[in-house]
Amino acid sequence: MCYTAESLPKTKTHRGCFRKTANRLSSSSHMIKKALLISVAFFVCAVSSAQFSYGQTARSPLFQDIKVKKDEPLPAPSPTPLIKKTGSVSPTSAVPGMAVSRRTSIAALAEIEIPGDSGIMIESEQGTLVFESYPDEAFNPASNVKIATAYAVLRTFGPDFRFVTGVWTDGTIDRETATLNGNVYVSGRDPIFGYEHGVAIANELNRLGIRKVVGDLYVTDNFVLNYSNSSQRSGNNLINTLDGAKRSAAMNRAWGNYLMNSGNFKPGMIVPSVELTGNMSIQGLPSGAKLLFSHESAPMREILKVTLSYSNNFLAERLGEMLGGPSAVARIVRKDIRAGNEQFSLQTSSGLGINRVTPRAQIALLRQMKQVLGRHEMKLSDVLPVAGVDEGTLRNRFSNDVYRGSVVGKTGTLRRTDGGVSSLSGEITTAQGKFLFVIFNQHGGVGAFRSFQNMLLPLVQSSLGGARPMGYSPVTMERRLASTKIKYPARARISLDD
């Protein structure tokens, strides 16, 4: 049986008013049912003991130096006919003049009150309806946009893609003095390249017999170190990272953590260090430069897991740039889920600012993501955080013994944009199988929205036989990112000797 709201207004004019009123009981005949529903909701909230995870980028040693302002929209988003930003910040209609209804196959969900302006959709893996409310209106998905970016990158480059950072020179090695006479060039666009990877480069230079460089350091204009948007700053920090005498405590900690997590720590190891006598500049590779070695990042699957778990805006934007920016991400997603501009429009790859997605389009994206992951024998939990288990924005939500490990998803938070936005989408596991869900809450308090989300999903799981853990074994984010590689070209050591 499917429960519907038969008295819904059918005109576009009354739709905004309906959101505020259609979810309230209007007759005394409903009072008993309402009381029962409130009791059920209170019980579910009590046992879930969900704690809020504040902010879009979780505080962690991995991301402590990120300077992105988490809730503010990007400055002056470019105008576009695909997005309507209204004075009332109401969601835009995906299909003008459509009939609005709430439908559900679970009686307990038929008349729950939904805060703010919200769109919700819950379906089984097979597409059977569980609950929907305004599934075809476009809302601001906040950082749920990162699922789209991750999908487009995964589909285009695959889960095993690694970013390559090349270390080049135009000089020669004097092995008697452990000196490289010439310049060093570093090329690459690895967005996850950190202090520990800079020290790893010093370590490899030491292995080549180089402890001093009489020359300059050049980096390419897309080089990134420790989540900096400035290649100039990244290059200057690389000099300090290479040189043990200039290395900061944070750089040394990053190297120590890397050694432990990569399994490369050995007692009595010599601290890597390379002194550079020259200056740092931004420049492309000269034609005569020789490749010393390459540093390869962790696989893309691990980078996506970290990006989505911590909702890292810097990484999401950099990953989107690989494809041509948010318009390219949206184009790939729309083509694959067969959606129009009205159902899926992006201005950023991270979810900052003004973006518009319908719950139905987001559900289709999740299905498409599962298909692409399945081709590589992967699951949603391989790239999205598992609530109550993984580090990041879902670490303290759905975390008690009943629900821990039964929810995998992506959060989204914008405290000022569109009057306040909170979103959550992903997959829940129940006794009756797996179910995809999308919750887009807009125009209201983030705390109230999260409380609603923390109540709704356990209530759905309880109605479907109870929550079930998905059989997931967590791996720390530091260990994931420590799976890097160093590769040498053929005869590199011989060709650089005097």
C-alpha positions in Angstrom: 0.0 0.0 0.0 1.2 3.5 -0.8 0.2 6.4 1.4 -0.3 9.7 -0.5 -1.3 13.3 0.4 -4.5 13.6 -1.6 -5.2 17.2 -0.5 -2.0 18.6 -1.9 -2.4 21.9 -3.7 -1.8 21.4 -7.5 -0.7 24.8 -8.5 2.8 26.2 -8.5 1.5 29.3 -6.7 0.6 27.4 -3.5 3.6 25.0 -3.5 5.7 27.1 -1.1 2.9 27.4 1.3 2.3 23.6 1.1 5.8 22.8 2.4 5.1 24.6 5.6 1.7 23.2 6.2 1.1 19.9 4.4 3.1 17.9 7.0 1.0 19.1 9.9 -2.1 17.1 11.0 -5.2 19.1 10.4 -8.0 17.2 12.1 -8.7 15.7 15.5 -8.9 12.2 14.0 -5.2 12.4 13.5 -4.3 13.2 17.0 -3.8 9.7 18.3 -1.7 8.7 15.3 0.4 11.8 15.8 1.0 11.0 19.4 2.1 7.5 18.5 4.4 8.8 15.8 6.0 11.3 18.2 6.5 8.5 20.7 8.2 6.3 18.1 10.3 9.2 16.9 11.4 10.0 20.4 12.4 6.4 21.1 14.4 6.1 17.8 16.2 9.4 18.5 17.0 8.3 22.0 18.6 5.0 21.0 20.4 6.5 18.1 22.4 8.9 20.4 23.6 10.7 17.3 26.0 13.4 17.8 26.3 16.3 15.3 29.4 16.6 13.1 29.9 20.3 12.6 31.4 21.9 9.5 32.2 20.7 6.0 35.9 20.0 6.5 36.6 17.9 9.6 39.5 19.0 11.8 42.2 16.4 11.5 46.0 16.4 11.2 45.6 15.5 7.6 43.8 18.7 6.8 44.8 21.1 9.6 46.4 23.6 7.2 43.4 24.0 4.8 42.3 27.6 4.7 39.0 27.1 2.8 36.0 28.9 4.5 33.7 26.0 5.0 30.2 27.6 4.7 30.6 30.7 2.6 29.6 30.6 -1.1 32.3 31.4 -3.7 32.6 35.1 -4.4 30.1 36.4 -7.0 29.1 33.1 -8.7 28.8 33.5 -12.4 25.3 34.0 -13.7 23.6 31.1 -15.4 20.1 30.6 -16.9 20.1 27.1 -15.4 19.9 28.2 -11.8 17.3 30.4 -10.2 18.3 32.1 -6.9 15.0 33.5 -5.6 14.6 36.0 -2.9 12.8 33.5 -0.7 15.5 30.9 -1.4 12.9 28.3 -2.1 14.0 25.4 -4.2 13.3 25.8 -7.9 10.8 23.6 -9.6 12.3 20.9 -11.8 9.0 20.4 -13.7 6.8 23.6 -13.7 3.2 22.9 -12.9 3.9 19.3 -11.6 1.5 17.7 -9.1 3.1 17.7 -5.7 2.6 14.7 -3.4 4.1 12.7 -0.6 4.2 9.0 -1.1 5.3 6.2 1.2 4.9 2.5 1.6 5.5 2.8 5.4 2.5 4.0 7.4 4.7 5.5 10.2 6.2 7.9 7.6 2.9 9.1 6.1 2.5 12.2 8.3 5.9 12.9 9.9 6.7 16.6 10.0 9.6 17.7 7.8 11.5 20.9 8.7 12.2 23.7 6.2 11.9 23.3 2.5 13.0 19.7 1.9 13.2 17.0 -0.8 13.5 13.4 0.2 13.6 10.1 -1.7 14.2 6.6 -0.3 14.1 3.5 -2.6 15.2 -0.1 -2.5 18.1 -1.3 -4.6 15.5 -2.6 -7.1 13.8 0.8 -7.2 10.8 0.1 -5.0 9.5 3.2 -3.4 9.8 3.6 0.4 9.3 7.4 0.8 9.4 10.5 -1.4 8.5 14.1 -0.8 9.2 16.8 -3.5 11.5 14.4 -5.4 11.5 16.5 -8.6 12.2 19.9 -7.2 15.8 21.2 -7.3 17.5 21.9 -4.0 21.0 23.0 -2.9 22.8 19.7 -2.2 25.8 21.4 -0.5 28.7 18.9 -0.3 26.7 16.1 -1.8 28.0 17.6 -5.0 31.3 15.9 -4.1 29.6 12.6 -4.9 29.1 13.8 -8.5 32.8 15.0 -8.7 34.0 11.6 -7.3 31.8 9.8 -9.8 33.0 11.7 -12.8 36.7 11.3 -11.8 36.2 7.6 -11.0 34.4 7.0 -14.3 37.1 8.9 -16.3 40.4 7.9 -14.6 39.5 4.7 -12.8 40.1 3.7 -9.1 43.8 2.8 -9.6 44.9 6.1 -11.2 47.9 7.7 -9.4 49.1 11.3 -9.6 52.8 11.4 -10.8 55.2 14.0 -9.5 58.4 14.0 -11.5 61.9 15.1 -10.1 64.2 16.3 -12.9 67.6 17.9 -13.3 69.8 19.5 -15.9 72.9 18.8 -13.9 75.3 16.1 -12.9 76.2 14.3 -9.7 79.6 14.6 -8.0 79.6 11.6 -5.8 82.7 12.5 -3.9 81.0 15.6 -2.5 77.5 14.2 -2.7 76.6 17.3 -4.7 74.2 17.8 -7.7 75.7 20.6 -9.8 72.7 22.0 -11.6 69.0 22.8 -11.1 66.2 20.6 -9.8 62.7 20.7 -11.5 59.6 19.3 -9.8 56.5 18.8 -12.0 53.1 17.5 -11.1 49.5 18.3 -10.0 49.0 15.8 -7.2 46.4 17.5 -4.9 47.3 15.3 -2.0 51.1 15.9 -2.1 52.0 16.7 1.4 55.0 17.4 3.7 55.8 13.7 4.0 56.0 13.3 0.2 58.5 16.2 0.1 60.7 14.4 2.7 60.3 11.3 0.6 61.8 13.1 -2.3 64.8 14.2 -0.1 65.1 10.5 0.9 65.4 9.4 -2.7 67.9 12.2 -3.5 70.0 10.9 -0.6 69.7 7.4 -2.0 71.1 8.7 -5.3 74.1 10.1 -3.4 72.8 13.7 -3.3 72.9 15.8 -0.1 73.5 19.2 -1.6 72.2 21.0 -4.8 74.3 23.8 -6.2 71.5 25.3 -8.3 67.9 26.5 -8.2 64.6 24.7 -7.6 61.9 25.1 -10.2 58.3 23.9 -9.8 55.5 23.8 -12.4 52.6 26.2 -12.1 50.2 23.4 -11.0 52.4 22.1 -8.2 50.7 21.7 -4.8 52.2 21.1 -1.4 50.0 20.6 1.7 46.8 21.9 0.2 48.1 25.3 -0.8 46.5 27.2 -3.7 49.8 29.0 -4.4 52.5 27.2 -6.4 54.9 29.9 -5.2 54.2 29.1 -1.6 54.3 25.4 -2.3 57.7 25.7 -3.9 59.1 27.7 -1.0 57.8 25.2 1.5 59.3 22.3 -0.6 62.8 23.8 0.0 62.2 23.8 3.7 60.7 20.3 3.5 63.8 18.9 1.7 66.3 20.5 4.1 66.4 18.8 7.5 67.9 22.0 9.1 64.9 24.1 7.9 62.2 21.4 8.4 59.4 22.4 10.8 58.0 20.2 13.6 54.8 19.6 11.5 56.9 18.4 8.6 58.9 16.0 10.8 55.7 14.6 12.3 54.2 14.1 8.9 57.3 12.1 7.8 57.2 10.0 11.0 53.5 9.2 10.6 54.1 8.3 7.0 56.9 5.9 7.9 54.7 4.2 10.5 51.6 3.9 8.3 53.6 2.8 5.2 55.5 0.1 7.1 58.8 1.7 6.1 60.0 2.6 9.6 63.3 1.1 10.6 65.2 1.8 13.9 68.3 4.0 13.4 67.1 5.5 10.0 69.1 8.5 8.9 66.9 11.6 8.6 66.7 12.6 4.9 68.1 16.0 4.1 69.1 17.9 1.0 70.4 21.5 1.1 69.6 23.8 -1.9 71.9 26.8 -2.4 69.8 28.6 -5.0 66.4 30.2 -5.3 62.9 28.9 -6.1 60.9 29.9 -9.2 58.0 28.7 -11.2 58.9 27.4 -14.6 58.1 24.6 -17.1 60.5 21.8 -17.8 63.4 22.6 -20.1 63.9 20.4 -23.1 67.2 18.9 -21.9 66.1 18.0 -18.4 66.6 14.4 -17.3 64.2 12.5 -15.1 65.7 11.3 -11.8 62.6 9.5 -10.5 58.9 9.9 -10.1 56.7 10.0 -6.9 53.3 8.4 -7.4 50.4 9.2 -5.1 48.1 6.8 -3.4 45.5 5.3 -5.8 42.5 7.4 -6.7 40.1 5.2 -4.7 42.0 6.2 -1.6 42.1 9.9 -2.5 38.3 9.8 -3.1 37.7 8.1 0.2 39.6 10.8 2.1 38.0 13.6 0.1 34.4 12.4 0.8 35.0 11.3 4.4 36.4 14.7 5.4 34.3 16.6 2.9 37.5 18.3 1.7 36.7 21.3 -0.5 40.2 21.8 -1.7 40.6 18.3 -3.0 37.1 18.3 -4.6 37.8 21.4 -6.5 41.2 20.1 -7.7 39.7 16.8 -8.7 37.0 18.7 -10.6 39.7 20.7 -12.5 41.1 17.5 -13.9 37.8 17.2 -15.9 37.4 20.8 -16.8 35.6 22.1 -13.8 32.0 21.9 -12.4 30.4 22.3 -15.8 32.3 19.2 -17.1 31.4 17.3 -14.0 27.7 18.1 -14.4 27.8 17.3 -18.1 29.2 13.8 -17.4 26.6 13.1 -14.7 23.6 14.4 -16.7 24.6 12.2 -19.6 24.9 9.1 -17.6 21.8 9.5 -15.4 19.7 11.0 -18.4 18.9 14.2 -16.5 18.3 17.7 -17.8 19.8 21.0 -16.7 16.8 21.6 -14.5 17.5 18.5 -12.5 21.2 18.8 -12.2 23.2 22.0 -12.4 26.6 22.8 -10.8 28.6 26.0 -10.2 31.3 24.3 -8.1 32.9 20.9 -7.8 32.9 21.0 -4.0 29.3 22.0 -3.2 30.2 25.6 -2.0 27.9 28.3 -3.3 24.8 27.8 -5.5 24.2 24.4 -7.0 20.9 22.7 -7.8 20.0 19.0 -7.8 16.7 17.1 -7.4 16.4 14.1 -5.1 15.5 11.9 -8.0 18.7 12.9 -9.9 20.8 12.3 -6.8 19.3 8.8 -6.4 20.1 8.1 -10.0 23.6 9.3 -9.4 24.0 6.9 -6.5 22.8 4.0 -8.6 25.2 4.9 -11.3 28.0 5.2 -8.8 27.2 1.7 -7.5 27.4 0.3 -11.1 30.7 1.9 -11.9 32.2 0.7 -8.5 30.8 -2.7 -9.1 32.8 -3.0 -12.3 35.9 -2.7 -10.2 34.6 -5.1 -7.4 34.1 -2.1 -5.2 31.2 -0.8 -3.0 30.0 2.6 -1.9 31.8 2.1 1.4 35.1 2.0 -0.6 34.7 5.7 -1.4 32.1 7.1 1.0 32.4 7.2 4.8 30.7 4.6 6.9 28.8 6.3 9.8 30.1 5.6 13.3 33.2 3.8 11.9 35.2 6.0 9.5 37.0 9.2 10.4 35.4 12.4 9.2 32.0 14.0 9.1 30.0 10.9 9.9 32.3 9.6 12.7 29.8 10.5 15.5 26.5 10.0 13.7 24.5 6.7 13.8 27.3 5.5 16.0 25.7 3.5 18.8 25.7 -0.3 18.8 22.4 -0.6 17.0 23.2 1.6 13.9 27.0 1.7 13.7 28.1 0.5 10.3 24.7 0.4 8.8 24.8 3.8 7.1 27.2 4.9 4.4 26.8 8.4 3.0 27.8 11.9 2.3 27.0 15.0 4.4 26.5 18.5 3.3 26.3 21.8 5.2 25.9 25.4 4.3 24.9 27.6 7.2 24.1 30.8 5.3 23.7 30.0 1.7 20.1 29.4 0.7 18.9 30.2 4.2 20.8 27.3 5.7 21.3 23.8 4.1 21.9 20.3 5.4 22.0 17.3 3.2 22.7 13.6 3.6 22.5 10.9 0.9 23.8 7.4 0.5 22.8 3.9 1.5 21.3 2.1 4.5 21.4 -1.6 5.3 18.4 -3.3 6.9 17.1 -6.8 7.5 15.2 -6.4 4.2 18.2 -5.4 2.2 19.9 -2.2 1.1 18.1 1.1 0.4 19.3 4.3 -1.3 18.3 7.6 0.3 18.5 11.3 -0.4 17.6 14.0 2.2 17.9 17.6 1.0 17.0 20.1 3.8 17.0 23.8 3.0 16.0 27.1 4.4 16.3 26.4 8.2 18.6 25.6 11.1 21.3 23.1 10.4 20.9 21.6 13.9 17.2 20.9 13.4 17.9 19.4 10.0 20.5 17.0 11.3 18.2 16.0 14.2 15.5 15.2 11.6 18.0 13.1 9.5 19.2 11.3 12.6 15.5 10.5 13.4 14.3 9.6 9.9 16.9 7.0 8.8 16.7 4.9 12.0 12.9 5.0 11.8 13.0 3.7 8.2 15.5 1.0 9.2 13.3 0.0 12.2 10.3 -0.2 9.8 12.3 -2.5 7.5 13.2 -5.1 10.1 16.0 -3.2 11.8 19.5 -2.0 11.0 22.2 -4.4 9.9 26.0 -3.7 9.7 27.4 -3.9 6.2 30.5 -6.0 7.1 33.0 -3.2 6.6 36.6 -3.3 7.9 37.9 0.3 8.4 41.4 1.5 7.4 42.8 4.7 8.7 43.0 7.6 6.3 46.7 8.0 7.0 47.4 4.4 6.0 45.3 4.8 2.9 47.4 7.8 1.8 50.7 6.1 2.7 50.3 3.7 -0.2 52.6 5.7 -2.5 55.4 4.6 -4.9 58.8 5.8 -6.2 59.7 4.8 -9.7 62.9 5.2 -11.6 63.5 5.4 -15.3 65.9 2.9 -16.9 69.7 3.7 -16.4 68.9 6.9 -14.5 71.8 6.5 -12.0 74.4 5.8 -14.7 73.5 8.6 -17.1 73.8 11.3 -14.4 77.3 10.4 -13.2 80.3 12.7 -14.1 
